[in-house]
């Protein structure tokens, strides 16, 4: 039985969770040699044709890394500087002369655009409100109406808790797959989970592994069994997705673009962590609801962490003062992985790289989602002053 108490100690990013998460990640990576991988329905992805926006997007293998020393001071992000960083990243990625032209290479006023943020670790290690605001401001300046912009993640209530609220984002729709009513209940008067209305059973990731959840945990999973259903947010409600993860570690690996998408877009994820973490990060992104809609990845690396992640352990917080921009989520993750790895080595958290840390990237490359070989990535580094 998979209990919510165990679930939150192991899988979520709270103060308590960050203490035991390293144990979880050591279990995940130690099992790589001994556990035969469960079968999945990954072959189903090949039944669906790609489009012009399909991963790795319009600029495969190209990543822009922007650094600005003054983007954060005393734990306060400078919104103006953050905007300059995003602008520089977009202009250098696209070679456009005008920032609005750069945005319109990927989105149009007719598109409903979903901004995939990450609030899981709480306000201290969330996709920043400031960076999200400047992205919205630049989208609006490019002609995208507010009514066509959605901020989304898996858990609606977590979005609200970290500051993704109507007050901070007037006119922007803020939604999640897992939801409660105003009284804090997950179920309606008939005892049905509100979240069940948000999953699309026509789209799913099947894996031959399952967990039983107790009554307290089930609302955070939505369903049990061998199916993880895609959220209607990605299958029905958005036309394009801009992915805005955080620059942070997960044991000896990272939880950036692919992880933010995969584990944020489907239900019943508790069963997927120990045996299929790397496979899930790659394979869930290979299905059309994500593969064909994610047009940009903008990693919030203004502040992040190098250990204790994906939980929020202040002892390991760091100011990377960096934003990564690219259409190729695998290439962006590979560059982000290198940044976090180098920090871990410098802090002596690791003595050497663990090859298993890059397994999810290698799997994603095999699925033609992007470029994982660092020597083949076109990386442009920019330092603003």
N, C-alpha and C positions, 0 to 999 in steps of 0.2 A: 504493500500500500504506500502510495506516494502522498504524504501529508503536506498541507500548506505550511506547517511549521518547518518541516524539513525543506520544503521548496524555497521558502524565503531565507532560510539560513544558507542554502547552497546556491540558489540561482539568482536571487535578486540582489540589487546593489544598495544595501542599507549599511549602517554602521556595523551591525552584527554580521551581516552577510560577508562584508569585506574581510572579516577575520578568518572565516573558514573557506572562502573561495579559493585560495591557493591550494588547499587540499583537494577540492573538486578538480581543479585544472591538472594537478599531478596525476589524479586518477584517470582523467580523460586521455592524457598523453601516454601514460604508462600502459594503458590497455591497447594502444595501437598495434603492438607486436603480437598480442596473444588472442585478441578477440576477432573472430570471423565477422566481417561486416554484414549486417542484415541487408536483404534485397530491398530495392526501392523502384519506383516507377519512372526513373530518370529517362528511360527510352521513349516515354510518351512525348518528351519535349521535341523530338525530331519529327513528330507528326505536324508540327506547326511551322509555317514559313516565317522567315524573318522579315523585318521591314527596314527602312532607312535609319530608324532610330535604335534598332536593336543593339544590345551590348556587343562590342565595346563602344558603340556610338560613332559619331561622325569623325572623331579624332582619336583613333585607337593608339594606345601606347604613349600618348602625349600627356605630360603632367607639368603643371606650373606650381612651384613652391615659393610662397611669398612670406617674407619675414619683415617684421617691423618692431624695433626694440621698445617703442612707446605705445604699443597697442593695449598694454595693461599695466597698471600701477596700483599697489596696495589692494590687489584683488578686484580692482574696478576696471572694466573694459572700456576703452575709449571708442565710442561708437563711430566718431568721425574717422579715426584711423582704421577701424575695422572696415569701414566702407571703402577707404582707399585701397586696402589690401584685396578686397573682393574685386574691385574695379581693375586693379593691376593684373590680377589673376585671369580675369575674363578677357581683357584686351590682349594679353600675351598668349593666351590659349588659342584665341580665334584669329589673331592678327587684324582684328577690326580696329578702325580708327575712332569709332564712337561706341561708348559703352552700351547704348540702347541697341545699336546694330549687333553687338556681340550677343546680347540676350536673345534677340530675335532670330539668331541662327538656330536656336533650340526650341523656342516657344513663340506662340502667337496670341493675339488678343482673343482668339476663338477657343483656345485651349483652357481646360480646367486643370490647374497645376497643383499638385500635391507636394508640400514641403515635408519630407520625412525627417523629423527631428528625433532626438534620443533623450528622454527625461528619466531613464530607468534608475540612474544613480542618485537622483534627487537634485535639488537646486545647486549643490556645491560642485557637481560634475555633470551638468546637463548641457546639451546644445545651448549655446548662450542666447539669451533674449536679444542682446545687442546685435549679434551677427545675423540672426534671423530677421530682425527689423531692417537692416541695411539691404539684405537681399530683396525683401518685399519692396522697399523704397525704389530700388533699381528696376525691379520688375514693373512697378507702376509707371516709372518714368519711361519705360520701354513700351508703354501702352497696354499693359495687362491690367484689367479692372480688378479691384479688390474682391468683387463677388466671384471671381474665377480663381481665387487663391485659397487653398485649404492647408492648414497645418494639421498633420496627423501623426499618430503613432498607435501602438497596440492598445495602450490603456489610457482612456480619455481622462480619468481622474488624476493620473500621474502628470499629464500635461498641465492640468490646472494647478496642481500642487507646486510645480516649479516656475510658474509664471506665464504659461501660455494661456492667457485669459482674454476675455473681451475688453477688459480695461487696458491691457497692454497692446492688444491688437484689434482695435475697433474695426468692424466691418469685415474681419477675416473669420471664416468658418474654422472651428477647432473641434476635431472629432477623433474618436478612437474606436477600435473594434470592441474592446471590453469596456463595459459601462455600467454605471450605477444610476439610480434615480436620486432625487434631491434628498431623500431620507437615508441614503447610503446603502440601499438594498440593491442586490444584483438581479433580483427576480421580480416579476410583475405579480399581480393579484392571483394569477392562475399558477404561480410557481415556476414560470418559464423564465430562463435567463434572457435578459434584454440583449445580451451579446449574440444570442443565436440568430437574431435578425440581421446581424452584421457579417455572417460568414456565407460564402458562396459555394455551395456543394457541387457545383459544376466544375470547379477548379480545386485541385488538391495535390498534396504531396503525400504519397503513400510510402510507408516504410514498414518492414516486417519486424517491428518492435513496438511494444506498448507498455504503459504504466497504468496502474489503478490510482485514481485520485480520491482523496476523502472529500466530504461535502464542503469543507472550507476551502479546499484548493481548486475544485472544479470550476468555479466562476472565473479563475485566472487562466484556465486552459480551454474552457468552453465545451470541449468534448473529449472523450477518451477514445480508445481504439487505435487503429493503425493508420488513420487518416488525419492529416493536418490540412484544414481548409483555408483557402485564401480569403482575405478580407474583401468585402464588397467595395471597400475604399479603393483598392487597387484594380479590382475587376470591373467595376461599374461606375465609380464616382469621379475618377480622375483620368485625364488624357495623357498627361506627362507628369513625371516625378523628378523633383530635384532632391537629391539625397544629402542630408547635412549631419553626418555623424561626428563623433568626438575623437580626438587623438588620444587613445588610451590602450592599455594592454589588457590581455586576458591570459594570465600565466605567462608562458614564453612566447605567446603569439599576440595578435591584436584583434580588437573588435571595432572595425571601421566600416567601410562602405558595404561590403557583402554581408557581414553579420548584422548590421543595422537594418538592412533590407529583409534578409531571410527570416530572422527571428522576430521581426516586427510585423511581418505581413501574413503570417499563418497562425492557426490555432494549434492547441495540443502540442506544445513544444517541449514540455518537461521530459518526455520520453526520448527526445532527440539529442540530449546533451552528452551523455557518457559515451555512447557507441558511435554516434553519427554527427558529431559536432562539425568537423571539417566538411563532410559530405553535405550536410544541411546548408551550410553557408554558401556552398557553390551551387548545389542542385536546385534549391528553392528559387534561386535567382535565375535559373535557366528556363523557367516556365514563362510564357508570354506575359502574364500580368505584371511581372517585373522586368523581364528581359527586354520587352519591346516598348517600355514606357519610361524607364529611367534615362533621362537625357543628360543629366549633369550630376557630378559629385563634388561637393564643396565641404572639405573636412575642416571642422572647427578645432584648430590646434592652438588657439590663443592660450588656453590653459588645458592641461590634461593630466594624465598620470602615467607612471612607468612600472608600477607594481601595485598589488592589491586590487587591480581591476578585474572585471568591469565594475566592481563596487567602488564606493567613494571613501577611500581611506586617506585622510588629509596628510598623513605622514609621507605619502608617495606622490602628492600633487606636484606638478611642475608647470612652469610657464614656458611652453614651446614657442610662443609668440609667432605662430605660423598658421597659414591657411594654405591648403592644397586644393587645386582645382583641376578637373579633368572629366572627360566623358567616359573614360575606361575605368571601371571600378576596380579591376584587378591591378592595373598599373598604379592607380592612386593608392590602393592598399599596400602594394609592394613598397612604394616610397615611404608611406607612413610606417610600415613595419620596420624599415631600416632606421628611421628616426627613433622609434621607441627602443629597438634593439640596442642601438648605440648608447642610448641613455642608460639602459639596464646594465650594459657592460661597464660603462663609466662608473656607475654606482655600485658595481660589484654584486648586483642582484643575480646575474648570470656570469659564469666564467667563459662560456662560449655559446655560439648559436645552437639552438636545437633545430635540426632539420624538419622536425615534425611541426614546428611553428609555421612553416610555409606550405604545409600540405593542402590547406583549403585553397590557396592561390594556384597551386599546380593543378588541382582538380578543376578549378574554374577555367584555367587556360585550356585544358583538354576539352572543355565544353564550349570553347570559342567565345568566352565572355570577356576576354582581354588578354593582356600580356603580363606574364609573371616573371620573365627573365629580365633582371635589372639592366643587363648590358644592352637590351633591345628597347629599353624605355627612353623616350626623348624627354629628358627632365630639364626644365629651365628654372634656375634659382634666381630669385629677385630679392634684393634687400632694399627696402624703402627707408627713407630718413625723414 
